Amino acid sequence: MSVVYLIIIGAAAGFLATRLMRMETDIVTTIAIGIAGALIGGLVLQVILTVAGLLGGLIGAVLGALLLIWAYRTYIARRK
């Protein structure tokens, strides 16, 4: 079933891409463009999400450290 799904999505993506780029192609080429575009786009999106995930982890860690420093200064450092 996944092959049929890939062909249908590839055909739709290829159709949209060829129309946006104003290309006239036959059905097989349109499907091939769509499938190849889905593979390339999926790879690029995966890399972007991985980098964004790493940056998100870094931002979360910095925010957590800032919160910890604030709590230390507010509650522990004042008692000394």
Secondary structure as GFF3:
##gff-version 3
##sequence-region A 1 80
A	DSSP	alpha_helix	2	20	.	.	.	ID=ss1
A	DSSP	alpha_helix	27	71	.	.	.	ID=ss2
A	DSSP	pi_helix	72	76	.	.	.	ID=ss3
A	DSSP	three_ten_helix	77	79	.	.	.	ID=ss4
###
